[in-house]
Amino acid sequence: KKSFSMVFVVVSTLLMIVLSAVGVIDIAIVSALVACLFVLYGVLTWEQALQSVKADVLLVIAAAFGLGNAMQETGLTDAISSSLLSVFEIAGPLGVLLGLFFTTALLSSVIANTAVCALLFPVALSFSGESTGLSAQACLTVLMVASSTCFA
């Protein structure tokens, strides 16, 4: 039973990653399906599955998405972006990335890293483009790595 569970978890996790990476199915859907399969095949009990969901973390993430949308609607995202760009753009594209990194890491030391990503996602996206010469992928990668450097 234990070896079956181990193999089942490894295979389903790899399958989940591959299906998501090649664009067959969205990561949220496939991860929910895999979690259900874990319960159905006895890898996890229903109680263990429920205990692994942290309501406070979900609440912080949901609130951060709401706040992020409000920041975009009110123009606060644009104000933050232009302020940060005016400071860090002097050093070129690398300076902009470093500024984004330090801003994100600083916020991650006092706010949950998932919330920081949700809040700064539109700011990081606005850094990409012709004016900075940065790709969206570069800015978002810096955002993800920087938010993981500190834990509130």
DSSP file (Angstrom, degrees, kcal/mol; ACC not computed):
  #  RESIDUE AA STRUCTURE BP1 BP2  ACC     N-H-->O    O-->H-N    N-H-->O    O-->H-N    TCO  KAPPA ALPHA  PHI   PSI    X-CA   Y-CA   Z-CA
    1    1 A K     >        0   0    0      0, 0.0     4,-2.4     0, 0.0     5,-0.2   0.000 360.0 360.0 360.0 -44.3    0.0    0.0    0.0
    2    2 A K  H  >  +     0   0    0      1,-0.2     4,-2.1     2,-0.2     5,-0.1   0.896 360.0  47.2 -67.5 -39.9    2.7    2.4    0.9
    3    3 A S  H  > S+     0   0    0      2,-0.2     4,-2.5     1,-0.2     5,-0.2   0.877 111.4  52.3 -69.9 -35.7    4.8    1.8   -2.2
    4    4 A F  H  > S+     0   0    0      2,-0.2     4,-3.0     1,-0.2    -2,-0.2   0.934 109.8  49.3 -61.6 -45.2    1.6    2.1   -4.4
    5    5 A S  H  X S+     0   0    0     -4,-2.4     4,-2.5     2,-0.2    -2,-0.2   0.908 111.2  49.2 -60.9 -42.6    0.9    5.5   -2.7
    6    6 A M  H  X S+     0   0    0     -4,-2.1     4,-2.2     2,-0.2    -1,-0.2   0.938 114.7  43.4 -63.5 -47.8    4.4    6.7   -3.3
    7    7 A V  H  X S+     0   0    0     -4,-2.5     4,-2.8     1,-0.2     5,-0.3   0.910 113.5  52.6 -64.4 -42.0    4.4    5.7   -7.0
    8    8 A F  H  X S+     0   0    0     -4,-3.0     4,-2.5    -5,-0.2     5,-0.2   0.908 110.4  47.3 -60.8 -43.5    0.9    7.1   -7.5
    9    9 A V  H  X S+     0   0    0     -4,-2.5     4,-2.2    -5,-0.2     5,-0.2   0.924 114.5  46.2 -65.2 -45.1    1.8   10.5   -6.0
   10   10 A V  H  X S+     0   0    0     -4,-2.2     4,-2.4    -5,-0.2     5,-0.2   0.944 115.9  44.7 -64.2 -48.2    5.0   10.7   -8.1
   11   11 A V  H  X S+     0   0    0     -4,-2.8     4,-2.6     1,-0.2     5,-0.2   0.924 115.6  46.3 -64.8 -45.3    3.3    9.7  -11.4
   12   12 A S  H  X S+     0   0    0     -4,-2.5     4,-2.3    -5,-0.3    -1,-0.2   0.867 112.6  50.6 -68.7 -34.0    0.2   11.9  -10.9
   13   13 A T  H  X S+     0   0    0     -4,-2.2     4,-2.2    -5,-0.2    -2,-0.2   0.930 112.8  45.9 -67.2 -44.8    2.4   14.9   -9.9
   14   14 A L  H  X S+     0   0    0     -4,-2.4     4,-2.6     2,-0.2    -2,-0.2   0.913 113.6  49.6 -62.4 -42.4    4.6   14.5  -13.0
   15   15 A L  H  X S+     0   0    0     -4,-2.6     4,-2.7     1,-0.2     5,-0.3   0.896 109.4  52.5 -63.0 -40.3    1.5   14.0  -15.2
   16   16 A M  H  X S+     0   0    0     -4,-2.3     4,-1.9    -5,-0.2    -2,-0.2   0.924 111.6  46.0 -60.9 -45.2    0.0   17.1  -13.6
   17   17 A I  H  X S+     0   0    0     -4,-2.2     4,-2.8     2,-0.2    -2,-0.2   0.923 114.8  46.6 -65.2 -45.7    3.1   19.1  -14.4
   18   18 A V  H  X S+     0   0    0     -4,-2.6     4,-2.3     2,-0.2     6,-0.3   0.937 112.3  48.9 -64.8 -47.5    3.4   17.8  -18.0
   19   19 A L  H  <>S+     0   0    0     -4,-2.7     5,-1.9     1,-0.2     6,-1.2   0.879 116.4  43.9 -61.3 -37.7   -0.3   18.3  -18.8
   20   20 A S  H ><5S+     0   0    0     -4,-1.9     3,-0.9    -5,-0.3    -1,-0.2   0.910 112.0  52.4 -72.4 -42.4   -0.2   21.8  -17.5
   21   21 A A  H 3<5S+     0   0    0     -4,-2.8    -2,-0.2     1,-0.3    -1,-0.2   0.862 110.7  46.2 -64.7 -37.1    3.1   22.7  -19.2
   22   22 A V  T 3<5S-     0   0    0     -4,-2.3    -1,-0.3    -5,-0.2    -2,-0.2   0.483 115.7-114.4 -86.8  -0.8    2.0   21.6  -22.6
   23   23 A G  T < 5S+     0   0    0     -3,-0.9    -3,-0.2    -4,-0.3     3,-0.1   0.671  77.3 127.8  82.9  17.6   -1.2   23.5  -22.3
   24   24 A V  S   <S+     0   0    0     -5,-1.9     2,-0.3     1,-0.3    -4,-0.2   0.901  81.4   2.8 -70.9 -40.7   -3.6   20.5  -22.3
   25   25 A I  S    S-     0   0    0     -6,-1.2    -1,-0.3    -9,-0.1    -2,-0.2  -0.993  85.2 -96.4-148.1 148.0   -5.3   21.5  -19.1
   26   26 A D     >  -     0   0    0     -2,-0.3     4,-2.5    -3,-0.1     5,-0.3  -0.354  31.8-124.8 -65.7 143.6   -5.1   24.5  -16.7
   27   27 A I  H  > S+     0   0    0      1,-0.2     4,-2.2     2,-0.2     5,-0.2   0.845 109.0  54.7 -60.8 -36.4   -2.9   23.9  -13.6
   28   28 A A  H  > S+     0   0    0      2,-0.2     4,-1.6     1,-0.2    -1,-0.2   0.911 111.8  43.7 -65.2 -41.5   -5.8   24.8  -11.2
   29   29 A I  H  > S+     0   0    0      2,-0.2     4,-2.3    -3,-0.2    -2,-0.2   0.946 115.5  46.0 -69.5 -48.8   -8.1   22.2  -12.7
   30   30 A V  H  X S+     0   0    0     -4,-2.5     4,-2.4     1,-0.2    -2,-0.2   0.862 111.8  51.7 -66.9 -34.3   -5.6   19.4  -13.0
   31   31 A S  H  X S+     0   0    0     -4,-2.2     4,-2.2    -5,-0.3    -1,-0.2   0.881 110.0  49.4 -70.3 -35.0   -4.3   20.0   -9.4
   32   32 A A  H  X S+     0   0    0     -4,-1.6     4,-2.1    -5,-0.2    -2,-0.2   0.906 111.7  49.6 -66.1 -40.5   -7.8   19.8   -8.1
   33   33 A L  H  X S+     0   0    0     -4,-2.3     4,-2.3     2,-0.2    -2,-0.2   0.916 111.1  48.8 -63.0 -43.5   -8.4   16.6  -10.0
   34   34 A V  H  X S+     0   0    0     -4,-2.4     4,-2.2     2,-0.2    -1,-0.2   0.903 109.4  52.5 -64.8 -40.5   -5.2   15.1   -8.7
   35   35 A A  H  X S+     0   0    0     -4,-2.2     4,-1.5     1,-0.2    -1,-0.2   0.908 109.8  49.2 -61.5 -40.8   -6.1   16.1   -5.1
   36   36 A C  H  X S+     0   0    0     -4,-2.1     4,-2.8     1,-0.2    -2,-0.2   0.897 109.2  52.5 -64.2 -40.0   -9.5   14.3   -5.6
   37   37 A L  H  X S+     0   0    0     -4,-2.3     4,-2.7     1,-0.2     6,-0.3   0.878 103.9  57.3 -63.6 -37.0   -7.7   11.2   -6.9
   38   38 A F  H  <>S+     0   0    0     -4,-2.2     5,-1.9     1,-0.2     6,-1.7   0.899 111.9  41.9 -59.5 -40.5   -5.5   11.2   -3.8
   39   39 A V  H ><5S+     0   0    0     -4,-1.5     3,-1.2     4,-0.2    -2,-0.2   0.925 114.0  51.2 -72.6 -44.9   -8.6   11.0   -1.7
   40   40 A L  H 3<5S+     0   0    0     -4,-2.8    -2,-0.2     1,-0.3    -1,-0.2   0.872 113.5  44.3 -61.4 -38.1  -10.4    8.5   -3.9
   41   41 A Y  T 3<5S-     0   0    0     -4,-2.7    -1,-0.3    -5,-0.2    -2,-0.2   0.353 116.5-111.3 -91.9   7.3   -7.4    6.1   -4.0
   42   42 A G  T < 5S+     0   0    0     -3,-1.2    -3,-0.2     2,-0.3    -4,-0.1   0.611  82.0 124.4  80.1  12.3   -6.7    6.4   -0.3
   43   43 A V  S   <S+     0   0    0     -5,-1.9     2,-0.3    -6,-0.3    -4,-0.2   0.892  86.4  17.7 -68.1 -37.9   -3.5    8.3   -0.5
   44   44 A L  S    S-     0   0    0     -6,-1.7    -2,-0.3    -9,-0.1    -1,-0.2  -0.955  81.2-127.5-127.4 149.1   -5.1   10.9    1.8
   45   45 A T     >  -     0   0    0     -2,-0.3     4,-2.3    -3,-0.1     5,-0.2  -0.551  31.7-110.2 -85.4 163.6   -8.1   10.7    4.0
   46   46 A W  H  > S+     0   0    0      1,-0.2     4,-2.3     2,-0.2     5,-0.2   0.886 120.4  53.2 -60.3 -38.1  -10.8   13.4    3.5
   47   47 A E  H  > S+     0   0    0      2,-0.2     4,-2.4     1,-0.2    -1,-0.2   0.903 108.1  49.3 -64.9 -42.0   -9.8   14.8    6.9
   48   48 A Q  H  > S+     0   0    0      2,-0.2     4,-1.4     1,-0.2    -1,-0.2   0.905 110.8  50.8 -63.4 -40.8   -6.2   15.1    5.9
   49   49 A A  H  X S+     0   0    0     -4,-2.3     4,-0.5     1,-0.2    -2,-0.2   0.918 112.5  45.9 -63.0 -43.2   -7.2   16.8    2.7
   50   50 A L  H >< S+     0   0    0     -4,-2.3     3,-0.9     1,-0.2    -2,-0.2   0.875 110.2  53.8 -67.7 -37.2   -9.4   19.3    4.6
   51   51 A Q  H 3< S+     0   0    0     -4,-2.4    -1,-0.2     1,-0.2    -2,-0.2   0.773 101.0  61.0 -68.6 -24.9   -6.7   20.0    7.2
   52   52 A S  H 3< S+     0   0    0     -4,-1.4     2,-0.7    -3,-0.2    -1,-0.2   0.675  86.3  86.0 -77.3 -15.7   -4.2   20.8    4.4
   53   53 A V  S << S-     0   0    0     -3,-0.9     2,-0.8    -4,-0.5    -1,-0.0  -0.777  71.3-153.5 -86.8 117.7   -6.3   23.7    3.2
   54   54 A K     >  -     0   0    0     -2,-0.7     4,-2.1     1,-0.2     3,-0.3  -0.825   6.3-163.5 -97.0 110.0   -5.4   26.8    5.3
   55   55 A A  H  > S+     0   0    0     -2,-0.8     4,-2.3     1,-0.2    -1,-0.2   0.857  88.5  55.2 -61.7 -37.9   -8.4   29.1    5.4
   56   56 A D  H  > S+     0   0    0      2,-0.2     4,-2.0     1,-0.2    -1,-0.2   0.881 108.3  48.4 -66.4 -36.4   -6.3   32.1    6.6
   57   57 A V  H  > S+     0   0    0     -3,-0.3     4,-2.4     2,-0.2    -2,-0.2   0.914 111.4  49.7 -68.1 -42.8   -3.9   31.7    3.6
   58   58 A L  H  X S+     0   0    0     -4,-2.1     4,-2.6     1,-0.2    -2,-0.2   0.889 110.2  51.5 -62.2 -38.5   -6.8   31.5    1.2
   59   59 A L  H  X S+     0   0    0     -4,-2.3     4,-2.6     2,-0.2    -1,-0.2   0.910 109.6  48.9 -64.9 -42.9   -8.3   34.6    2.8
   60   60 A V  H  X S+     0   0    0     -4,-2.0     4,-2.3     2,-0.2    -2,-0.2   0.912 113.0  47.8 -62.8 -43.0   -5.1   36.6    2.4
   61   61 A I  H  X S+     0   0    0     -4,-2.4     4,-2.2     2,-0.2    -2,-0.2   0.934 112.9  47.4 -64.6 -46.1   -4.7   35.6   -1.2
   62   62 A A  H  X S+     0   0    0     -4,-2.6     4,-2.1     1,-0.2    -2,-0.2   0.914 113.1  48.7 -62.3 -42.9   -8.3   36.5   -2.0
   63   63 A A  H  X S+     0   0    0     -4,-2.6     4,-2.7     1,-0.2    -1,-0.2   0.884 109.5  52.9 -64.5 -38.1   -8.0   39.8   -0.3
   64   64 A A  H  X S+     0   0    0     -4,-2.3     4,-2.8     2,-0.2    -1,-0.2   0.891 108.1  50.2 -66.0 -38.9   -4.8   40.5   -2.1
   65   65 A F  H  X S+     0   0    0     -4,-2.2     4,-2.3     2,-0.2    -1,-0.2   0.919 112.3  47.9 -63.9 -42.0   -6.4   39.9   -5.5
   66   66 A G  H  X S+     0   0    0     -4,-2.1     4,-2.2     2,-0.2    -2,-0.2   0.921 113.6  46.6 -62.8 -44.3   -9.2   42.2   -4.6
   67   67 A L  H  X S+     0   0    0     -4,-2.7     4,-2.5     2,-0.2    -2,-0.2   0.889 110.3  53.8 -65.4 -39.6   -6.8   44.9   -3.4
   68   68 A G  H  X S+     0   0    0     -4,-2.8     4,-1.8     2,-0.2    -2,-0.2   0.910 109.6  47.6 -61.0 -42.9   -4.7   44.4   -6.6
   69   69 A N  H  X S+     0   0    0     -4,-2.3     4,-2.5     2,-0.2    -2,-0.2   0.906 111.6  50.6 -64.3 -41.5   -7.8   45.0   -8.7
   70   70 A A  H  X S+     0   0    0     -4,-2.2     4,-2.2     1,-0.2     6,-0.3   0.885 107.5  54.1 -63.4 -38.3   -8.8   48.0   -6.7
   71   71 A M  H  X>S+     0   0    0     -4,-2.5     6,-1.7     1,-0.2     5,-1.2   0.896 111.2  45.7 -62.4 -39.6   -5.2   49.4   -7.2
   72   72 A Q  H ><5S+     0   0    0     -4,-1.8     3,-0.6     4,-0.2    -2,-0.2   0.924 112.4  50.0 -68.8 -44.2   -5.6   49.0  -10.9
   73   73 A E  H 3<5S+     0   0    0     -4,-2.5    -2,-0.2     1,-0.2    -1,-0.2   0.851 113.9  44.4 -64.9 -35.8   -9.0   50.6  -11.1
   74   74 A T  H 3<5S-     0   0    0     -4,-2.2    -1,-0.2    -5,-0.2    -2,-0.2   0.573 112.9-114.0 -87.5  -9.0   -8.0   53.6   -9.0
   75   75 A G  T <X5S+     0   0    0     -4,-0.7     4,-1.9    -3,-0.6    -3,-0.2   0.489  80.9 124.2  90.6   2.6   -4.8   54.2  -10.9
   76   76 A L  H  ><S+     0   0    0     -5,-1.2     4,-2.8    -6,-0.3     5,-0.2   0.874  70.7  57.3 -64.4 -36.0   -2.6   53.4   -7.9
   77   77 A T  H  > S+     0   0    0     -6,-1.7     4,-2.8     1,-0.2    -1,-0.2   0.922 107.2  47.8 -59.3 -44.4   -0.7   50.8   -9.9
   78   78 A D  H  > S+     0   0    0     -7,-0.3     4,-2.8     2,-0.2     5,-0.2   0.901 111.9  50.0 -63.6 -40.6    0.2   53.4  -12.5
   79   79 A A  H  X S+     0   0    0     -4,-1.9     4,-2.1     2,-0.2    -2,-0.2   0.918 113.1  45.7 -64.4 -43.7    1.4   55.8   -9.8
   80   80 A I  H  X S+     0   0    0     -4,-2.8     4,-2.7     2,-0.2     5,-0.3   0.930 113.9  50.0 -64.5 -45.0    3.5   53.1   -8.1
   81   81 A S  H  X S+     0   0    0     -4,-2.8     4,-2.8    -5,-0.2     5,-0.2   0.935 112.6  45.2 -59.6 -48.7    4.9   52.0  -11.4
   82   82 A S  H  X S+     0   0    0     -4,-2.8     4,-2.2     2,-0.2    -1,-0.2   0.880 113.5  50.7 -67.2 -36.0    5.9   55.5  -12.5
   83   83 A S  H  X S+     0   0    0     -4,-2.1     4,-1.3    -5,-0.2    -2,-0.2   0.945 114.3  43.0 -64.9 -47.7    7.4   56.3   -9.1
   84   84 A L  H  X S+     0   0    0     -4,-2.7     4,-2.8     1,-0.2     5,-0.3   0.907 114.2  51.4 -65.3 -40.9    9.5   53.2   -9.0
   85   85 A L  H  X S+     0   0    0     -4,-2.8     4,-2.7    -5,-0.3     5,-0.3   0.897 105.1  55.7 -63.3 -39.4   10.5   53.6  -12.7
   86   86 A S  H  < S+     0   0    0     -4,-2.2    -1,-0.2    -5,-0.2     4,-0.2   0.835 114.7  40.4 -63.3 -30.6   11.6   57.2  -12.1
   87   87 A V  H  < S+     0   0    0     -4,-1.3     3,-0.3    -3,-0.3    -2,-0.2   0.914 127.0  29.3 -80.7 -46.0   13.9   56.0   -9.4
   88   88 A F  H >< S+     0   0    0     -4,-2.8     3,-1.2     1,-0.2    -3,-0.2   0.644  99.6  78.1 -96.0 -15.9   15.3   52.8  -10.9
   89   89 A E  G >< S+     0   0    0     -4,-2.7     3,-1.9    -5,-0.3    -1,-0.2   0.750  80.6  73.5 -67.3 -22.0   15.2   53.5  -14.7
   90   90 A I  G 3  S+     0   0    0     -3,-0.3    -1,-0.3     1,-0.3    -2,-0.1   0.847  95.1  51.6 -58.1 -34.6   18.3   55.6  -14.4
   91   91 A A  G <> S-     0   0    0     -3,-1.2     4,-0.7     1,-0.3     3,-0.3   0.348 114.0-123.5 -86.7   6.3   20.3   52.4  -13.9
   92   92 A G  H <>  -     0   0    0     -3,-1.9     4,-2.0     1,-0.2    -1,-0.3  -0.295  54.4 -34.7  83.7-169.7   18.8   50.9  -17.1
   93   93 A P  H  > S+     0   0    0      0, 0.0     4,-2.3     0, 0.0    -1,-0.2   0.868 138.9  52.6 -58.2 -39.2   16.9   47.6  -17.4
   94   94 A L  H  > S+     0   0    0     -3,-0.3     4,-2.6     1,-0.2     5,-0.2   0.893 107.9  52.2 -64.8 -38.0   19.0   45.9  -14.8
   95   95 A G  H  X S+     0   0    0     -4,-0.7     4,-2.6    -3,-0.2    -1,-0.2   0.884 108.2  51.1 -63.5 -39.4   18.3   48.7  -12.3
   96   96 A V  H  X S+     0   0    0     -4,-2.0     4,-2.5     2,-0.2    -2,-0.2   0.926 112.0  46.8 -63.8 -44.3   14.6   48.3  -13.0
   97   97 A L  H  X S+     0   0    0     -4,-2.3     4,-2.5     2,-0.2    -2,-0.2   0.907 113.3  48.3 -64.5 -41.6   14.8   44.6  -12.3
   98   98 A L  H  X S+     0   0    0     -4,-2.6     4,-2.9     2,-0.2     5,-0.2   0.903 111.1  51.1 -65.5 -39.9   16.8   45.2   -9.1
   99   99 A G  H  X S+     0   0    0     -4,-2.6     4,-2.4     2,-0.2    -2,-0.2   0.914 111.4  47.3 -61.9 -43.0   14.4   47.8   -8.0
  100  100 A L  H  X S+     0   0    0     -4,-2.5     4,-2.4     2,-0.2     5,-0.2   0.902 112.3  51.4 -63.2 -41.1   11.5   45.4   -8.5
  101  101 A F  H  X S+     0   0    0     -4,-2.5     4,-2.8     2,-0.2     5,-0.2   0.952 113.3  42.4 -61.0 -51.1   13.4   42.7   -6.7
  102  102 A F  H  X S+     0   0    0     -4,-2.9     4,-2.4     2,-0.2     5,-0.2   0.883 114.5  50.6 -68.1 -37.9   14.2   44.9   -3.6
  103  103 A T  H  X S+     0   0    0     -4,-2.4     4,-2.2    -5,-0.2    -1,-0.2   0.936 114.3  44.8 -62.4 -45.6   10.7   46.3   -3.5
  104  104 A T  H  X S+     0   0    0     -4,-2.4     4,-2.4    -5,-0.2    -2,-0.2   0.920 113.9  48.7 -64.9 -45.0    9.1   42.9   -3.6
  105  105 A A  H  X S+     0   0    0     -4,-2.8     4,-0.9    -5,-0.2    -1,-0.2   0.893 111.1  51.1 -63.6 -39.6   11.6   41.4   -1.1
  106  106 A L  H >< S+     0   0    0     -4,-2.4     3,-0.7    -5,-0.2     4,-0.4   0.932 112.6  45.0 -64.3 -45.2   11.0   44.3    1.3
  107  107 A L  H >X S+     0   0    0     -4,-2.2     4,-2.2     1,-0.2     3,-1.5   0.871 107.9  59.2 -65.4 -35.6    7.2   43.9    1.1
  108  108 A S  H 3< S+     0   0    0     -4,-2.4    44,-0.3     1,-0.3    -1,-0.2   0.707  95.6  63.8 -67.1 -18.7    7.5   40.1    1.5
  109  109 A S  T << S+     0   0    0     -4,-0.9    -1,-0.3    -3,-0.7    -2,-0.2   0.659 118.5  24.0 -79.6 -13.1    9.2   40.6    4.8
  110  110 A V  T <4 S+     0   0    0     -3,-1.5     2,-0.3    -4,-0.4    -2,-0.2   0.543 124.3  46.7-123.7 -14.0    6.0   42.2    6.2
  111  111 A I  S  < S-     0   0    0     -4,-2.2    41,-0.4    -5,-0.1    -1,-0.2  -0.936  98.3 -86.5-127.6 150.7    3.2   40.7    4.0
  112  112 A A     >  -     0   0    0     -2,-0.3     4,-2.1    40,-0.2     3,-0.4  -0.288  38.4-125.3 -55.9 137.5    2.6   37.2    2.9
  113  113 A N  H  > S+     0   0    0      1,-0.3     4,-2.1     2,-0.2    -1,-0.1   0.814 109.1  54.8 -61.0 -32.5    4.6   36.4   -0.3
  114  114 A T  H  > S+     0   0    0      2,-0.2     4,-2.0     1,-0.2    -1,-0.3   0.903 108.8  48.7 -66.1 -40.2    1.5   35.3   -2.2
  115  115 A A  H  > S+     0   0    0     -3,-0.4     4,-2.4     2,-0.2    -2,-0.2   0.887 108.5  53.5 -66.4 -39.1   -0.2   38.6   -1.4
  116  116 A V  H  X S+     0   0    0     -4,-2.1     4,-3.0     2,-0.2     5,-0.2   0.916 108.2  50.5 -61.8 -42.8    2.8   40.5   -2.5
  117  117 A C  H  X S+     0   0    0     -4,-2.1     4,-1.4     1,-0.2    -1,-0.2   0.923 111.4  47.8 -60.6 -44.0    2.8   38.7   -5.8
  118  118 A A  H  < S+     0   0    0     -4,-2.0    -1,-0.2     1,-0.2    -2,-0.2   0.885 115.9  44.7 -65.4 -37.7   -0.9   39.5   -6.3
  119  119 A L  H  < S+     0   0    0     -4,-2.4     4,-0.4     1,-0.2    -2,-0.2   0.903 120.5  37.3 -72.6 -42.1   -0.4   43.2   -5.4
  120  120 A L  H  X S+     0   0    0     -4,-3.0     4,-3.1    -5,-0.2     5,-0.3   0.499  89.5  93.9 -92.7  -3.6    2.7   43.8   -7.4
  121  121 A F  H  X S+     0   0    0     -4,-1.4     4,-2.4     1,-0.2     5,-0.2   0.938  89.7  43.9 -54.4 -51.3    1.8   41.6  -10.4
  122  122 A P  H  > S+     0   0    0      0, 0.0     4,-1.8     0, 0.0    -1,-0.2   0.859 113.8  52.0 -65.1 -31.7    0.3   44.6  -12.4
  123  123 A V  H  > S+     0   0    0     -4,-0.4     4,-1.0     2,-0.2    -2,-0.2   0.935 110.1  48.1 -66.2 -45.9    3.3   46.8  -11.4
  124  124 A A  H >X S+     0   0    0     -4,-3.1     3,-0.6     1,-0.2     4,-0.6   0.900 110.8  51.5 -62.3 -40.7    5.7   44.2  -12.7
  125  125 A L  H >< S+     0   0    0     -4,-2.4     3,-1.1    -5,-0.3    -1,-0.2   0.880 105.0  56.0 -63.4 -37.0    3.8   43.8  -15.9
  126  126 A S  H 3< S+     0   0    0     -4,-1.8    -1,-0.2     1,-0.3    -2,-0.2   0.734  97.7  64.4 -69.5 -20.0    3.8   47.6  -16.4
  127  127 A F  H << S+     0   0    0     -4,-1.0     7,-0.4    -3,-0.6    -1,-0.3   0.719  88.7  84.0 -73.1 -20.6    7.7   47.5  -16.2
  128  128 A S    <<  +     0   0    0     -3,-1.1     2,-0.3    -4,-0.6     7,-0.2  -0.548  66.2  69.2 -83.7 149.3    7.8   45.4  -19.4
  129  129 A G  B  >>S-A  134   0A   0      5,-2.4     4,-2.2    -2,-0.2     5,-0.7  -0.852  93.6 -51.0 139.7-174.2    7.7   47.1  -22.7
  130  130 A E  T  45S+     0   0    0     -2,-0.3    -1,-0.1     1,-0.2     5,-0.0   0.838 121.4  61.1 -68.1 -34.4    9.6   49.2  -25.1
  131  131 A S  T  45S+     0   0    0      1,-0.2    -1,-0.2    -3,-0.1    -3,-0.1   0.862 120.6  24.3 -65.1 -34.1   10.4   52.0  -22.7
  132  132 A T  T  45S-     0   0    0     -3,-0.3    -1,-0.2     2,-0.2    -2,-0.2   0.671  96.4-131.9-101.6 -20.8   12.4   49.7  -20.4
  133  133 A G  T  <5 +     0   0    0     -4,-2.2     2,-0.3     1,-0.3    -3,-0.2   0.684  62.7 132.1  75.9  17.6   13.4   47.0  -22.9
  134  134 A L  B   < -A  129   0A   0     -5,-0.7    -5,-2.4    -7,-0.4    -1,-0.3  -0.782  53.5-129.7-105.4 146.7   12.3   44.3  -20.5
  135  135 A S     >  -     0   0    0     -2,-0.3     4,-1.9    -7,-0.2     5,-0.2  -0.575  21.3-120.7 -87.0 156.2   10.1   41.3  -21.3
  136  136 A A  H  > S+     0   0    0      1,-0.2     4,-2.7    -2,-0.2     5,-0.3   0.879 114.4  58.0 -61.0 -37.4    7.1   40.5  -19.2
  137  137 A Q  H  > S+     0   0    0      1,-0.2     4,-2.1     2,-0.2    -1,-0.2   0.904 105.5  48.6 -61.6 -41.8    8.7   37.1  -18.5
  138  138 A A  H  > S+     0   0    0      2,-0.2     4,-2.1     1,-0.2    -1,-0.2   0.932 113.8  46.1 -64.2 -45.1   11.8   38.7  -17.0
  139  139 A C  H  X S+     0   0    0     -4,-1.9     4,-2.1     1,-0.2    -2,-0.2   0.910 114.7  46.4 -65.3 -42.6    9.8   41.0  -14.7
  140  140 A L  H  X S+     0   0    0     -4,-2.7     4,-2.4     2,-0.2    -1,-0.2   0.838 109.9  54.0 -71.9 -32.0    7.4   38.3  -13.5
  141  141 A T  H  X S+     0   0    0     -4,-2.1     4,-2.7    -5,-0.3     5,-0.2   0.926 109.3  48.2 -64.9 -44.0   10.3   35.9  -12.9
  142  142 A V  H  X S+     0   0    0     -4,-2.1     4,-2.9     1,-0.2     5,-0.3   0.913 110.7  52.4 -61.1 -42.1   12.0   38.6  -10.7
  143  143 A L  H  X S+     0   0    0     -4,-2.1     4,-2.0     1,-0.2    -2,-0.2   0.927 111.8  45.4 -59.1 -46.4    8.7   39.1   -8.9
  144  144 A M  H  X S+     0   0    0     -4,-2.4     4,-0.8     2,-0.2    -2,-0.2   0.928 116.5  44.0 -65.4 -45.5    8.3   35.4   -8.1
  145  145 A V  H >< S+     0   0    0     -4,-2.7     3,-0.7     1,-0.2     4,-0.3   0.926 114.4  49.3 -67.7 -43.2   11.9   34.9   -7.0
  146  146 A A  H >< S+     0   0    0     -4,-2.9     3,-1.4     1,-0.2     4,-0.4   0.868 106.4  55.5 -65.5 -36.0   11.9   38.0   -4.9
  147  147 A S  H 3< S+     0   0    0     -4,-2.0     3,-0.3    -5,-0.3    -1,-0.2   0.726 105.3  55.2 -69.6 -17.8    8.7   37.2   -3.1
  148  148 A S  T << S+     0   0    0     -4,-0.8    -1,-0.3    -3,-0.7    -2,-0.2   0.463  89.2  76.5 -91.0  -1.7   10.2   33.9   -2.1
  149  149 A T  S <  S+     0   0    0     -3,-1.4     2,-0.3    -4,-0.3    -1,-0.2   0.739 100.6  33.4 -83.2 -20.8   13.2   35.5   -0.4
  150  150 A C        -     0   0    0     -4,-0.4     2,-0.5    -3,-0.3   -37,-0.1  -0.952  66.8-153.3-132.7 151.7   11.4   36.6    2.7
  151  151 A F              0   0    0     -2,-0.3   -39,-0.1   -42,-0.1   -42,-0.1  -0.974 360.0 360.0-131.1 120.2    8.5   35.1    4.6
  152  152 A A              0   0    0     -2,-0.5   -40,-0.2   -41,-0.4   -43,-0.1   0.449 360.0 360.0 -84.7 360.0    6.1   37.2    6.7
